[in-house]
Amino acid sequence: MHHEDLMIRPFHLADETPVVQLWRECGLVVPWNNPHKDIRRKLGVHAELFLVGTDGAQLIATIMAGYDGHRGWINYLAVAPAYRRRGIGRRMVEEIQTRLQALGCPKINLQVRSSNTGVIKFYQKLGFSVDDAVSLGKRLETD
């Protein structure tokens, strides 16, 4: 399969189990973020910015984005390991970027652990650059 064969569409409720399995396979599930709660939360706010990529009936990629009127954010970009290095991650990012631009989004932010140099290089190839900023967070709900 090549990225030209990739079908990108909005998330459907029936996708939840394969999406969480993909996230686990890609190491995106962490103890402090319940993936099922993250999905339910996303479905309440710009659900159309939660996309999946398929190869036929098989779910092989995801990307979740948000837009608050000021900045867009990308989360949960995942490509099944067997499908990597085929341009699928690039296509998922390009599609969500197009959708964010259509909403008037002027800038996209995302967070990557500083130790994840391979992913940082991936995003840099797509035109992202490291912002001179410190990422802060405050948990309002425990998953």
C-alpha positions, 0 to 999 in steps of 0.5 A, spaced: 500 500 500 502 506 498 499 513 501 495 514 494 491 508 496 490 511 503 483 513 505 482 518 510 475 520 513 472 522 520 472 517 526 466 513 527 464 510 534 465 503 531 473 505 530 474 506 538 477 499 539 481 499 533 484 506 534 485 504 542 489 498 539 493 502 534 495 507 539 497 502 544 501 499 539 504 505 537 506 507 544 501 513 545 497 510 551 500 513 557 497 511 564 495 519 566 491 519 559 485 514 558 484 513 551 477 512 551 476 518 555 480 522 550 476 519 545 469 521 548 472 528 550 474 529 543 467 527 540 464 533 544 469 538 541 470 539 533 469 531 532 470 532 525 478 534 526 479 527 529 481 523 523 482 515 521 486 513 515 484 506 512 487 501 508 481 497 505 477 495 512 483 496 516 485 502 520 492 504 520 492 511 522 489 516 526 490 524 527 486 528 532 486 536 532 483 542 535 482 549 534 480 554 539 480 560 535 487 562 536 491 556 535 491 549 532 493 543 536 495 536 533 495 530 538 495 522 537 498 522 530 499 514 529 501 510 523 501 502 524 508 500 524 507 495 518 505 501 514 511 506 516 515 510 511 510 510 506 508 517 506 502 516 510 504 520 516 505 526 512 498 525 508 495 525 515 498 531 517 497 535 510 489 533 511 488 535 518 492 542 516 488 543 510 482 542 515 485 547 520 486 552 515 479 552 512 477 554 519 481 560 519 487 557 523 493 561 523 498 556 526 499 549 529 502 547 535 504 540 537 508 537 543 513 532 542 517 529 548 524 532 547 527 525 547 523 523 541 528 525 536 525 521 530 518 524 531 521 531 531 525 530 525 519 528 522 515 534 523 521 538 521 521 535 514 514 537 514 515 545 516 514 545 523 520 548 527 521 548 535 518 554 538 522 557 544 517 556 549 516 552 555 510 547 555 506 547 562 500 543 564 495 543 569 491 537 570 483 538 572 481 531 572 484 525 573 483 519 568 
